[in-house]
Amino acid sequence: MTFDWTQGSLAEGLRRYEAGEFFAAHEAWESLWLESQEPEKTFLQGLIQVTAAFHHLQRNNSLGTTRLLQGSLRRLEPYPACFGGISVILLCNDIRELQALNSDEPALGLAPPRIRPYCL
């Protein structure tokens, strides 16, 4: 599978993610995930879990957010620093930083992990 973040479902999902429309981003990427094969399938699942985590955060479900971020990190960490045109290392580092925050503090103002399709 070739990842092209400038058009189609990948671009739509990324645009929605960056706009804070996490459920819509999840939906855009899910159609690709359902059709993909490994190793792209697990990679897309990790990205989808990040979007779902922040959808849960918007709904004040901190436990769901935490579990989804843990799952996404578990899926994304095995990939190289750059995979599918995404900086996996940047994304994983952002997820780890979020996990290190105190879960008792209000989390609605948190910035989502950076999904950057610029690594070549």
N, C-alpha and C positions, 0 to 999 in steps of 0.2 A: 504494500500500500504506500502510495506517495501522499505525504501530507502537504496540502496547499492551503495555507491559512488566509489566502487573499480572496477565496471564493467558496461558494457552496456552504454546506453545513458547518464546516470548520470555521469559516469566517463569520457566519451568523452566530454560532455559539460564542466565539471570542468577543464579538461586538456586544452581545447580550451580557456576557460575564463582566466585561469592562464597564457596562452601564449599571451593574448591580442587579441585573435581572437574572438571578441565579437559576431559578426554575426553568426559564426559557432557554438558558444556555445548556442546562442538563438535557432538555428535550432535543435540542439541535444536535448535540453530540451523541445522544443515545442511538439515533438511527444509524449512524456510522458504526458504533460499537457493536450493534446487533449483527452487522454484516461482516465485520472484520475478523481476521485470523491473528494468531499469536505471531510476533510479540506485540503487535499494535493493539490487540484487543484489551490486554491487561493495562497497557499504557492509557488508553482511552478511559477505561474503567477508573483508573486513578484520578484522571482529570474530572470525570463526572462526579466522583465522590467529593472532590473539593467544592464543586458547584452546589452539590446537595448539602454539604456541611454549612455553607453560608446561607442557603435557603432555610435550614433549621435555625441558624443564628437569628435570622430576621424574624422567626416565629418564637424566639425566646426559648428554644430547646437546646440548652447548653450540653446536655448529655448526648443528644444526637449529633451535635456539632463535634464534640470531642471524639466520639466513636468513628465518625466518618473521616475526620482528619487523620486519625490513627490508621484507618484502613487505607486511605489514599497514600500515606507515607510508606506503608508496608508494600504497596504495589509499585510505587514510583522509585523507591530507593535502589532497586537492582539495576535500573537503566543507567546507561552512560550519562555523562554530564550534559550531553546534548542528544536528544532523541526526537525524531519527528519534527525537527526544526524548533523545538522548545528547549529553553534552558532548564533542564531538569534539576540541576544543582541549585539554581536560584529558587525554583519552586519548592524544593524539599527544604532548603534553609528557611524559607518564609514559614512553611508549615511547622517546622521545629520551633521557631521563635514564638509562634502562636500557642503551641503546646506548653511552652515554658511559662506563659503568663499565669497569674493567679486566677483560678477559676471562680473565685468569690467576687471578683470585680466585675462591674458591668462591661459587657463585651460588644454591645451594639455598634460602637464607633470603630471597631477594628477594621483595618484595611485587609481585604482578601489577599491571599498569596498571589504573587505575580506569575501569570502565565504569559511568557514573552516568546513569541514566535520569530525570534531574530537571530538565533544562533546558527551559524553555518559552518 
